[in-house]
């Protein structure tokens, strides 16, 4: 399943690249793309536990860019 999320407070493309690499290392993630220009995160995963995976993704954001966050609707 593929889901797209909006991202807030991302300061630069370099930080976006670091976060994207960190998210792609997560076990539950098949593929992740973080577009700095559109501030969109696309995540592809077969996991049943999206809430748990999103917590891990938010941790990856916090490590690189503490003020940034993923908006989950």
PDB file of N, CA, C and O in Angstrom:
ATOM      1  N   UNK A   1       0.838  -1.163   0.000  1.00  0.00           N
ATOM      2  CA  UNK A   1       0.000   0.000   0.000  1.00  0.00           C
ATOM      3  C   UNK A   1       0.895   1.241   0.000  1.00  0.00           C
ATOM      4  O   UNK A   1       1.932   1.279   0.661  1.00  0.00           O
ATOM      5  N   UNK A   2       0.479   2.227  -0.737  1.00  0.00           N
ATOM      6  CA  UNK A   2       1.232   3.473  -0.839  1.00  0.00           C
ATOM      7  C   UNK A   2       0.395   4.608  -0.266  1.00  0.00           C
ATOM      8  O   UNK A   2      -0.786   4.749  -0.584  1.00  0.00           O
ATOM      9  N   UNK A   3       1.035   5.426   0.597  1.00  0.00           N
ATOM     10  CA  UNK A   3       0.351   6.572   1.197  1.00  0.00           C
ATOM     11  C   UNK A   3       1.231   7.807   1.053  1.00  0.00           C
ATOM     12  O   UNK A   3       2.458   7.721   1.049  1.00  0.00           O
ATOM     13  N   UNK A   4       0.573   8.961   0.934  1.00  0.00           N
ATOM     14  CA  UNK A   4       1.278  10.232   0.802  1.00  0.00           C
ATOM     15  C   UNK A   4       0.871  11.148   1.945  1.00  0.00           C
ATOM     16  O   UNK A   4      -0.303  11.241   2.303  1.00  0.00           O
ATOM     17  N   UNK A   5       1.872  11.825   2.513  1.00  0.00           N
ATOM     18  CA  UNK A   5       1.657  12.707   3.653  1.00  0.00           C
ATOM     19  C   UNK A   5       2.269  14.073   3.370  1.00  0.00           C
ATOM     20  O   UNK A   5       3.213  14.200   2.591  1.00  0.00           O
ATOM     21  N   UNK A   6       1.712  15.087   4.016  1.00  0.00           N
ATOM     22  CA  UNK A   6       2.257  16.431   3.942  1.00  0.00           C
ATOM     23  C   UNK A   6       3.291  16.588   5.048  1.00  0.00           C
ATOM     24  O   UNK A   6       3.144  16.020   6.130  1.00  0.00           O
ATOM     25  N   UNK A   7       4.339  17.363   4.772  1.00  0.00           N
ATOM     26  CA  UNK A   7       5.429  17.600   5.716  1.00  0.00           C
ATOM     27  C   UNK A   7       5.490  19.088   6.027  1.00  0.00           C
ATOM     28  O   UNK A   7       5.286  19.919   5.142  1.00  0.00           O
ATOM     29  N   UNK A   8       5.770  19.424   7.284  1.00  0.00           N
ATOM     30  CA  UNK A   8       5.898  20.824   7.685  1.00  0.00           C
ATOM     31  C   UNK A   8       7.268  21.093   8.281  1.00  0.00           C
ATOM     32  O   UNK A   8       7.897  20.211   8.866  1.00  0.00           O
ATOM     33  N   UNK A   9       7.716  22.335   8.120  1.00  0.00           N
ATOM     34  CA  UNK A   9       8.942  22.853   8.749  1.00  0.00           C
ATOM     35  C   UNK A   9      10.219  22.124   8.332  1.00  0.00           C
ATOM     36  O   UNK A   9      11.116  21.926   9.152  1.00  0.00           O
ATOM     37  N   UNK A  10      10.302  21.739   7.104  1.00  0.00           N
ATOM     38  CA  UNK A  10      11.509  21.126   6.571  1.00  0.00           C
ATOM     39  C   UNK A  10      12.378  22.233   5.990  1.00  0.00           C
ATOM     40  O   UNK A  10      11.945  22.958   5.094  1.00  0.00           O
ATOM     41  N   UNK A  11      13.613  22.368   6.500  1.00  0.00           N
ATOM     42  CA  UNK A  11      14.397  23.571   6.184  1.00  0.00           C
ATOM     43  C   UNK A  11      15.164  23.509   4.859  1.00  0.00           C
ATOM     44  O   UNK A  11      15.333  24.538   4.206  1.00  0.00           O
ATOM     45  N   UNK A  12      15.630  22.321   4.448  1.00  0.00           N
ATOM     46  CA  UNK A  12      16.464  22.295   3.242  1.00  0.00           C
ATOM     47  C   UNK A  12      16.423  20.928   2.562  1.00  0.00           C
ATOM     48  O   UNK A  12      15.987  19.938   3.149  1.00  0.00           O
ATOM     49  N   UNK A  13      16.880  20.896   1.326  1.00  0.00           N
ATOM     50  CA  UNK A  13      16.900  19.662   0.538  1.00  0.00           C
ATOM     51  C   UNK A  13      17.876  18.641   1.122  1.00  0.00           C
ATOM     52  O   UNK A  13      17.641  17.437   1.027  1.00  0.00           O
ATOM     53  N   UNK A  14      18.960  19.108   1.718  1.00  0.00           N
ATOM     54  CA  UNK A  14      19.932  18.202   2.322  1.00  0.00           C
ATOM     55  C   UNK A  14      19.294  17.440   3.487  1.00  0.00           C
ATOM     56  O   UNK A  14      19.483  16.230   3.614  1.00  0.00           O
ATOM     57  N   UNK A  15      18.545  18.138   4.329  1.00  0.00           N
ATOM     58  CA  UNK A  15      17.847  17.484   5.434  1.00  0.00           C
ATOM     59  C   UNK A  15      16.815  16.492   4.898  1.00  0.00           C
ATOM     60  O   UNK A  15      16.663  15.399   5.443  1.00  0.00           O
ATOM     61  N   UNK A  16      16.115  16.865   3.848  1.00  0.00           N
ATOM     62  CA  UNK A  16      15.128  15.969   3.237  1.00  0.00           C
ATOM     63  C   UNK A  16      15.794  14.685   2.750  1.00  0.00           C
ATOM     64  O   UNK A  16      15.242  13.598   2.922  1.00  0.00           O
ATOM     65  N   UNK A  17      16.955  14.797   2.154  1.00  0.00           N
ATOM     66  CA  UNK A  17      17.679  13.618   1.663  1.00  0.00           C
ATOM     67  C   UNK A  17      18.111  12.720   2.825  1.00  0.00           C
ATOM     68  O   UNK A  17      18.015  11.496   2.733  1.00  0.00           O
ATOM     69  N   UNK A  18      18.584  13.323   3.910  1.00  0.00           N
ATOM     70  CA  UNK A  18      18.985  12.545   5.090  1.00  0.00           C
ATOM     71  C   UNK A  18      17.799  11.804   5.689  1.00  0.00           C
ATOM     72  O   UNK A  18      17.909  10.633   6.054  1.00  0.00           O
ATOM     73  N   UNK A  19      16.667  12.490   5.789  1.00  0.00           N
ATOM     74  CA  UNK A  19      15.468  11.871   6.344  1.00  0.00           C
ATOM     75  C   UNK A  19      14.979  10.749   5.439  1.00  0.00           C
ATOM     76  O   UNK A  19      14.591   9.685   5.923  1.00  0.00           O
ATOM     77  N   UNK A  20      14.994  10.977   4.135  1.00  0.00           N
ATOM     78  CA  UNK A  20      14.566   9.949   3.181  1.00  0.00           C
ATOM     79  C   UNK A  20      15.419   8.691   3.318  1.00  0.00           C
ATOM     80  O   UNK A  20      14.891   7.579   3.316  1.00  0.00           O
ATOM     81  N   UNK A  21      16.726   8.863   3.436  1.00  0.00           N
ATOM     82  CA  UNK A  21      17.610   7.700   3.606  1.00  0.00           C
ATOM     83  C   UNK A  21      17.288   6.961   4.901  1.00  0.00           C
ATOM     84  O   UNK A  21      17.261   5.730   4.916  1.00  0.00           O
ATOM     85  N   UNK A  22      17.045   7.688   5.980  1.00  0.00           N
ATOM     86  CA  UNK A  22      16.731   7.066   7.270  1.00  0.00           C
ATOM     87  C   UNK A  22      15.417   6.293   7.207  1.00  0.00           C
ATOM     88  O   UNK A  22      15.316   5.195   7.754  1.00  0.00           O
ATOM     89  N   UNK A  23      14.418   6.856   6.547  1.00  0.00           N
ATOM     90  CA  UNK A  23      13.124   6.184   6.440  1.00  0.00           C
ATOM     91  C   UNK A  23      13.242   4.921   5.589  1.00  0.00           C
ATOM     92  O   UNK A  23      12.629   3.902   5.906  1.00  0.00           O
ATOM     93  N   UNK A  24      14.018   4.982   4.520  1.00  0.00           N
ATOM     94  CA  UNK A  24      14.187   3.806   3.657  1.00  0.00           C
ATOM     95  C   UNK A  24      14.916   2.666   4.362  1.00  0.00           C
ATOM     96  O   UNK A  24      14.842   1.523   3.909  1.00  0.00           O
ATOM     97  N   UNK A  25      15.611   2.946   5.449  1.00  0.00           N
ATOM     98  CA  UNK A  25      16.294   1.902   6.223  1.00  0.00           C
ATOM     99  C   UNK A  25      15.363   1.163   7.184  1.00  0.00           C
ATOM    100  O   UNK A  25      15.722   0.107   7.706  1.00  0.00           O
ATOM    101  N   UNK A  26      14.169   1.711   7.420  1.00  0.00           N
ATOM    102  CA  UNK A  26      13.218   1.068   8.324  1.00  0.00           C
ATOM    103  C   UNK A  26      12.735  -0.244   7.721  1.00  0.00           C
ATOM    104  O   UNK A  26      12.487  -0.331   6.518  1.00  0.00           O
ATOM    105  N   UNK A  27      12.605  -1.261   8.564  1.00  0.00           N
ATOM    106  CA  UNK A  27      12.212  -2.592   8.100  1.00  0.00           C
ATOM    107  C   UNK A  27      10.840  -2.619   7.423  1.00  0.00           C
ATOM    108  O   UNK A  27      10.653  -3.315   6.425  1.00  0.00           O
ATOM    109  N   UNK A  28       9.897  -1.873   7.955  1.00  0.00           N
ATOM    110  CA  UNK A  28       8.527  -1.919   7.441  1.00  0.00           C
ATOM    111  C   UNK A  28       8.343  -1.150   6.135  1.00  0.00           C
ATOM    112  O   UNK A  28       7.304  -1.281   5.487  1.00  0.00           O
ATOM    113  N   UNK A  29       9.325  -0.359   5.742  1.00  0.00           N
ATOM    114  CA  UNK A  29       9.195   0.492   4.562  1.00  0.00           C
ATOM    115  C   UNK A  29       9.788  -0.200   3.335  1.00  0.00           C
ATOM    116  O   UNK A  29      10.949  -0.608   3.339  1.00  0.00           O
ATOM    117  N   UNK A  30       8.973  -0.325   2.284  1.00  0.00           N
ATOM    118  CA  UNK A  30       9.461  -0.872   1.015  1.00  0.00           C
ATOM    119  C   UNK A  30      10.167   0.204   0.210  1.00  0.00           C
ATOM    120  O   UNK A  30      11.238  -0.024  -0.353  1.00  0.00           O
ATOM    121  N   UNK A  31       9.548   1.391   0.161  1.00  0.00           N
ATOM    122  CA  UNK A  31      10.085   2.520  -0.604  1.00  0.00           C
ATOM    123  C   UNK A  31       9.542   3.804  -0.011  1.00  0.00           C
ATOM    124  O   UNK A  31       8.356   3.895   0.306  1.00  0.00           O
ATOM    125  N   UNK A  32      10.411   4.803   0.142  1.00  0.00           N
ATOM    126  CA  UNK A  32       9.979   6.121   0.618  1.00  0.00           C
ATOM    127  C   UNK A  32      10.638   7.195  -0.228  1.00  0.00           C
ATOM    128  O   UNK A  32      11.805   7.085  -0.606  1.00  0.00           O
ATOM    129  N   UNK A  33       9.869   8.231  -0.517  1.00  0.00           N
ATOM    130  CA  UNK A  33      10.370   9.381  -1.265  1.00  0.00           C
ATOM    131  C   UNK A  33       9.909  10.641  -0.555  1.00  0.00           C
ATOM    132  O   UNK A  33       8.722  10.815  -0.280  1.00  0.00           O
ATOM    133  N   UNK A  34      10.862  11.519  -0.261  1.00  0.00           N
ATOM    134  CA  UNK A  34      10.548  12.791   0.376  1.00  0.00           C
ATOM    135  C   UNK A  34      10.931  13.899  -0.588  1.00  0.00           C
ATOM    136  O   UNK A  34      12.108  14.096  -0.891  1.00  0.00           O
ATOM    137  N   UNK A  35       9.922  14.625  -1.069  1.00  0.00           N
ATOM    138  CA  UNK A  35      10.137  15.685  -2.043  1.00  0.00           C
ATOM    139  C   UNK A  35      10.171  17.024  -1.310  1.00  0.00           C
ATOM    140  O   UNK A  35       9.159  17.466  -0.767  1.00  0.00           O
ATOM    141  N   UNK A  36      11.329  17.662  -1.297  1.00  0.00           N
ATOM    142  CA  UNK A  36      11.482  18.940  -0.600  1.00  0.00           C
ATOM    143  C   UNK A  36      10.668  20.049  -1.255  1.00  0.00           C
ATOM    144  O   UNK A  36      10.119  20.900  -0.556  1.00  0.00           O
ATOM    145  N   UNK A  37      10.583  20.057  -2.554  1.00  0.00           N
ATOM    146  CA  UNK A  37       9.875  21.130  -3.263  1.00  0.00           C
ATOM    147  C   UNK A  37       8.363  21.115  -2.994  1.00  0.00           C
ATOM    148  O   UNK A  37       7.751  22.170  -2.822  1.00  0.00           O
ATOM    149  N   UNK A  38       7.769  19.927  -2.957  1.00  0.00           N
ATOM    150  CA  UNK A  38       6.327  19.833  -2.737  1.00  0.00           C
ATOM    151  C   UNK A  38       5.970  19.554  -1.283  1.00  0.00           C
ATOM    152  O   UNK A  38       4.797  19.582  -0.912  1.00  0.00           O
ATOM    153  N   UNK A  39       6.986  19.285  -0.458  1.00  0.00           N
ATOM    154  CA  UNK A  39       6.791  18.936   0.949  1.00  0.00           C
ATOM    155  C   UNK A  39       5.840  17.757   1.099  1.00  0.00           C
ATOM    156  O   UNK A  39       4.895  17.790   1.888  1.00  0.00           O
ATOM    157  N   UNK A  40       6.117  16.714   0.317  1.00  0.00           N
ATOM    158  CA  UNK A  40       5.308  15.498   0.344  1.00  0.00           C
ATOM    159  C   UNK A  40       6.202  14.287   0.613  1.00  0.00           C
ATOM    160  O   UNK A  40       7.280  14.148   0.034  1.00  0.00           O
ATOM    161  N   UNK A  41       5.732  13.424   1.495  1.00  0.00           N
ATOM    162  CA  UNK A  41       6.389  12.165   1.793  1.00  0.00           C
ATOM    163  C   UNK A  41       5.498  11.051   1.271  1.00  0.00           C
ATOM    164  O   UNK A  41       4.332  10.961   1.654  1.00  0.00           O
ATOM    165  N   UNK A  42       6.028  10.208   0.407  1.00  0.00           N
ATOM    166  CA  UNK A  42       5.306   9.047  -0.104  1.00  0.00           C
ATOM    167  C   UNK A  42       5.973   7.801   0.451  1.00  0.00           C
ATOM    168  O   UNK A  42       7.179   7.604   0.302  1.00  0.00           O
ATOM    169  N   UNK A  43       5.170   6.966   1.093  1.00  0.00           N
ATOM    170  CA  UNK A  43       5.683   5.755   1.732  1.00  0.00           C
ATOM    171  C   UNK A  43       4.940   4.555   1.183  1.00  0.00           C
ATOM    172  O   UNK A  43       3.712   4.547   1.099  1.00  0.00           O
ATOM    173  N   UNK A  44       5.705   3.542   0.812  1.00  0.00           N
ATOM    174  CA  UNK A  44       5.120   2.296   0.339  1.00  0.00           C
ATOM    175  C   UNK A  44       5.499   1.207   1.329  1.00  0.00           C
ATOM    176  O   UNK A  44       6.671   1.042   1.668  1.00  0.00           O
ATOM    177  N   UNK A  45       4.485   0.457   1.796  1.00  0.00           N
ATOM    178  CA  UNK A  45       4.724  -0.575   2.792  1.00  0.00           C
ATOM    179  C   UNK A  45       3.617  -1.616   2.745  1.00  0.00           C
ATOM    180  O   UNK A  45       2.499  -1.331   2.316  1.00  0.00           O
ATOM    181  N   UNK A  46       3.937  -2.815   3.186  1.00  0.00           N
ATOM    182  CA  UNK A  46       2.951  -3.893   3.290  1.00  0.00           C
ATOM    183  C   UNK A  46       2.558  -4.132   4.741  1.00  0.00           C
ATOM    184  O   UNK A  46       1.877  -5.110   5.047  1.00  0.00           O
ATOM    185  N   UNK A  47       2.981  -3.247   5.632  1.00  0.00           N
ATOM    186  CA  UNK A  47       2.720  -3.425   7.053  1.00  0.00           C
ATOM    187  C   UNK A  47       1.240  -3.252   7.382  1.00  0.00           C
ATOM    188  O   UNK A  47       0.514  -2.533   6.695  1.00  0.00           O
ATOM    189  N   UNK A  48       0.813  -3.921   8.440  1.00  0.00           N
ATOM    190  CA  UNK A  48      -0.540  -3.747   8.958  1.00  0.00           C
ATOM    191  C   UNK A  48      -0.560  -2.653  10.025  1.00  0.00           C
ATOM    192  O   UNK A  48      -1.616  -2.102  10.334  1.00  0.00           O
ATOM    193  N   UNK A  49       0.606  -2.343  10.585  1.00  0.00           N
ATOM    194  CA  UNK A  49       0.728  -1.395  11.690  1.00  0.00           C
ATOM    195  C   UNK A  49       1.261  -0.059  11.193  1.00  0.00           C
ATOM    196  O   UNK A  49       2.418   0.278  11.445  1.00  0.00           O
ATOM    197  N   UNK A  50       0.430   0.707  10.488  1.00  0.00           N
ATOM    198  CA  UNK A  50       0.857   2.000   9.959  1.00  0.00           C
ATOM    199  C   UNK A  50       1.128   2.987  11.077  1.00  0.00           C
ATOM    200  O   UNK A  50       2.017   3.830  10.956  1.00  0.00           O
ATOM    201  N   UNK A  51       0.369   2.894  12.175  1.00  0.00           N
ATOM    202  CA  UNK A  51       0.575   3.824  13.290  1.00  0.00           C
ATOM    203  C   UNK A  51       1.973   3.658  13.886  1.00  0.00           C
ATOM    204  O   UNK A  51       2.667   4.643  14.138  1.00  0.00           O
ATOM    205  N   UNK A  52       2.376   2.424  14.106  1.00  0.00           N
ATOM    206  CA  UNK A  52       3.712   2.161  14.643  1.00  0.00           C
ATOM    207  C   UNK A  52       4.804   2.600  13.689  1.00  0.00           C
ATOM    208  O   UNK A  52       5.817   3.159  14.108  1.00  0.00           O
ATOM    209  N   UNK A  53       4.597   2.346  12.402  1.00  0.00           N
ATOM    210  CA  UNK A  53       5.588   2.745  11.409  1.00  0.00           C
ATOM    211  C   UNK A  53       5.684   4.268  11.335  1.00  0.00           C
ATOM    212  O   UNK A  53       6.781   4.808  11.193  1.00  0.00           O
ATOM    213  N   UNK A  54       4.556   4.964  11.428  1.00  0.00           N
ATOM    214  CA  UNK A  54       4.575   6.422  11.374  1.00  0.00           C
ATOM    215  C   UNK A  54       5.291   7.012  12.588  1.00  0.00           C
ATOM    216  O   UNK A  54       5.911   8.070  12.481  1.00  0.00           O
ATOM    217  N   UNK A  55       5.214   6.352  13.725  1.00  0.00           N
ATOM    218  CA  UNK A  55       5.978   6.802  14.898  1.00  0.00           C
ATOM    219  C   UNK A  55       7.476   6.711  14.616  1.00  0.00           C
ATOM    220  O   UNK A  55       8.233   7.612  14.976  1.00  0.00           O
ATOM    221  N   UNK A  56       7.899   5.630  13.976  1.00  0.00           N
ATOM    222  CA  UNK A  56       9.309   5.471  13.616  1.00  0.00           C
ATOM    223  C   UNK A  56       9.735   6.519  12.581  1.00  0.00           C
ATOM    224  O   UNK A  56      10.848   7.042  12.643  1.00  0.00           O
ATOM    225  N   UNK A  57       8.859   6.816  11.649  1.00  0.00           N
ATOM    226  CA  UNK A  57       9.150   7.839  10.634  1.00  0.00           C
ATOM    227  C   UNK A  57       9.287   9.205  11.300  1.00  0.00           C
ATOM    228  O   UNK A  57      10.184   9.977  10.958  1.00  0.00           O
ATOM    229  N   UNK A  58       8.404   9.505  12.247  1.00  0.00           N
ATOM    230  CA  UNK A  58       8.490  10.787  12.945  1.00  0.00           C
ATOM    231  C   UNK A  58       9.791  10.886  13.747  1.00  0.00           C
ATOM    232  O   UNK A  58      10.369  11.968  13.851  1.00  0.00           O
ATOM    233  N   UNK A  59      10.254   9.773  14.311  1.00  0.00           N
ATOM    234  CA  UNK A  59      11.536   9.758  15.019  1.00  0.00           C
ATOM    235  C   UNK A  59      12.677  10.096  14.068  1.00  0.00           C
ATOM    236  O   UNK A  59      13.602  10.822  14.433  1.00  0.00           O
ATOM    237  N   UNK A  60      12.610   9.567  12.842  1.00  0.00           N
ATOM    238  CA  UNK A  60      13.642   9.874  11.842  1.00  0.00           C
ATOM    239  C   UNK A  60      13.642  11.367  11.528  1.00  0.00           C
ATOM    240  O   UNK A  60      14.705  11.974  11.396  1.00  0.00           O
ATOM    241  N   UNK A  61      12.464  11.957  11.408  1.00  0.00           N
ATOM    242  CA  UNK A  61      12.367  13.404  11.183  1.00  0.00           C
ATOM    243  C   UNK A  61      12.982  14.163  12.352  1.00  0.00           C
ATOM    244  O   UNK A  61      13.766  15.089  12.148  1.00  0.00           O
ATOM    245  N   UNK A  62      12.632  13.777  13.569  1.00  0.00           N
ATOM    246  CA  UNK A  62      13.085  14.493  14.766  1.00  0.00           C
ATOM    247  C   UNK A  62      14.594  14.458  14.941  1.00  0.00           C
ATOM    248  O   UNK A  62      15.181  15.421  15.434  1.00  0.00           O
ATOM    249  N   UNK A  63      15.225  13.370  14.547  1.00  0.00           N
ATOM    250  CA  UNK A  63      16.680  13.263  14.675  1.00  0.00           C
ATOM    251  C   UNK A  63      17.400  14.243  13.760  1.00  0.00           C
ATOM    252  O   UNK A  63      18.421  14.810  14.147  1.00  0.00           O
ATOM    253  N   UNK A  64      16.892  14.447  12.570  1.00  0.00           N
ATOM    254  CA  UNK A  64      17.551  15.310  11.590  1.00  0.00           C
ATOM    255  C   UNK A  64      17.060  16.747  11.697  1.00  0.00           C
ATOM    256  O   UNK A  64      17.860  17.683  11.699  1.00  0.00           O
ATOM    257  N   UNK A  65      15.767  16.919  11.785  1.00  0.00           N
ATOM    258  CA  UNK A  65      15.148  18.252  11.781  1.00  0.00           C
ATOM    259  C   UNK A  65      14.089  18.287  12.886  1.00  0.00           C
ATOM    260  O   UNK A  65      12.922  18.001  12.620  1.00  0.00           O
ATOM    261  N   UNK A  66      14.472  18.631  14.123  1.00  0.00           N
ATOM    262  CA  UNK A  66      13.575  18.524  15.282  1.00  0.00           C
ATOM    263  C   UNK A  66      12.242  19.278  15.153  1.00  0.00           C
ATOM    264  O   UNK A  66      11.253  18.862  15.757  1.00  0.00           O
ATOM    265  N   UNK A  67      12.192  20.353  14.398  1.00  0.00           N
ATOM    266  CA  UNK A  67      10.951  21.119  14.284  1.00  0.00           C
ATOM    267  C   UNK A  67      10.031  20.609  13.176  1.00  0.00           C
ATOM    268  O   UNK A  67       8.877  21.028  13.091  1.00  0.00           O
ATOM    269  N   UNK A  68      10.526  19.718  12.335  1.00  0.00           N
ATOM    270  CA  UNK A  68       9.715  19.225  11.222  1.00  0.00           C
ATOM    271  C   UNK A  68       8.806  18.092  11.699  1.00  0.00           C
ATOM    272  O   UNK A  68       9.074  17.439  12.708  1.00  0.00           O
ATOM    273  N   UNK A  69       7.734  17.879  10.953  1.00  0.00           N
ATOM    274  CA  UNK A  69       6.815  16.789  11.291  1.00  0.00           C
ATOM    275  C   UNK A  69       6.015  16.363  10.077  1.00  0.00           C
ATOM    276  O   UNK A  69       5.870  17.096   9.099  1.00  0.00           O
ATOM    277  N   UNK A  70       5.501  15.145  10.181  1.00  0.00           N
ATOM    278  CA  UNK A  70       4.637  14.585   9.156  1.00  0.00           C
ATOM    279  C   UNK A  70       3.199  14.801   9.612  1.00  0.00           C
ATOM    280  O   UNK A  70       2.853  14.511  10.757  1.00  0.00           O
ATOM    281  N   UNK A  71       2.371  15.308   8.716  1.00  0.00           N
ATOM    282  CA  UNK A  71       0.972  15.555   9.038  1.00  0.00           C
ATOM    283  C   UNK A  71       0.178  14.306   8.635  1.00  0.00           C
ATOM    284  O   UNK A  71       0.058  13.990   7.452  1.00  0.00           O
ATOM    285  N   UNK A  72      -0.356  13.609   9.630  1.00  0.00           N
ATOM    286  CA  UNK A  72      -1.154  12.404   9.403  1.00  0.00           C
ATOM    287  C   UNK A  72      -2.612  12.782   9.626  1.00  0.00           C
ATOM    288  O   UNK A  72      -2.977  13.256  10.702  1.00  0.00           O
ATOM    289  N   UNK A  73      -3.431  12.576   8.628  1.00  0.00           N
ATOM    290  CA  UNK A  73      -4.852  12.940   8.732  1.00  0.00           C
ATOM    291  C   UNK A  73      -5.662  11.798   9.260  1.00  0.00           C
ATOM    292  O   UNK A  73      -6.877  11.923   9.414  1.00  0.00           O
TER     293      UNK A  73
END
